Amino acid sequence: MSDIICISNRSLCREDFAARMKRIAECHPRAAVLREKDLPENEYRELAQQLIPVFKRCGTPLILHYFYETAISLGVQRIHLPLHILRDMPEETKRRFTVIGCSCHSAEEALEAQSLGAAYITAGHVFATDCKKGLPPRGLDFLRNVCSAVDIPVYAIGGIYPGNIAAVREAGAAGGCVMSGLMACSEPAGLIADFEKEQ
């Protein structure tokens, strides 16, 4: 099974976004997070409704982002949240989800997310990336610290590509998150295969 999580960003697509996401679903990454942070909730819901059946048919997990009430209403039991949202989420609401992921930027945040019920963590940004232009990367020592602090899977995010995934795995991460590579590459299946060759 792939250890790569796709993070969506439709502004990076060079083709129709739904078509790109279908191609990604068909090459079976570990999961895909429908991120799309700029969309208001009603438009995000429409996009999620369009993609949920596509991912279901492919058997690839689709994780919704931020709008947990929308996820519940659509019957999606996987959600990825920033830590401040997870902190405020009622325990009763957490129980509506089988998987809760959380974005963390320190070992302390990772420990807190774990204590709040996160099933996995994304930690970054690890390497330099255009998505965080001008911000210095936190590096592999940061990733090692996060991985050693918690008992749940940690996925590195930020500048992850086949040439550095081995170092990410060696640091203790369960895998990596890829945004621009999967959104903009010519062949998503080929990129996923390149990550798998490095195992």
Secondary structure by P-SEA (a helix, b strand, c coil): cccbbbbbbcccccccaaaaaaaaaaacccbbbbccccccaaaaaaaaaacaaaaaaacbbbbbccaaaaaaaacccbbbbcaaaaaaccccccccccbbbbbbccaaaaaaaaaacccbbbbccccccccccccccccaaaaaaaaaacccbbbbbcccccccaaaaaaaccccccccccccccccaaaaaaaaaaac
